[in-house]
């Protein structure tokens, strides 16, 4: 990708608006780049998107965006759970 990465906060905001804001959804369908700018995604970030993702068109139902938002929001908890390092105790030379 040529552009900058989009932050998790930006993605959560975008997904939340696509899941709940009818006016934003209409604007997004008509002009995705302008709608992305509304959530703080810069033109340099948009350059990294596949071209077909920034074309006008019909978008998915609100429920799809809400499910994606929830998965992304819950991801932090999953990452923390995966980072539990097991404790290893070796008692070499301690024989009673």
Buried (B, 14 or more C-beta within 10 A) or exposed (E): EEBEEBEEEBBBBBBBBBBEBEEBBEBBEEEBBEBBBBBEBEEEBBEEBEEEEBEEEEBEEBEEBBBBBEEBBEEEEEEEEEEEEEEEEEEEEEEE
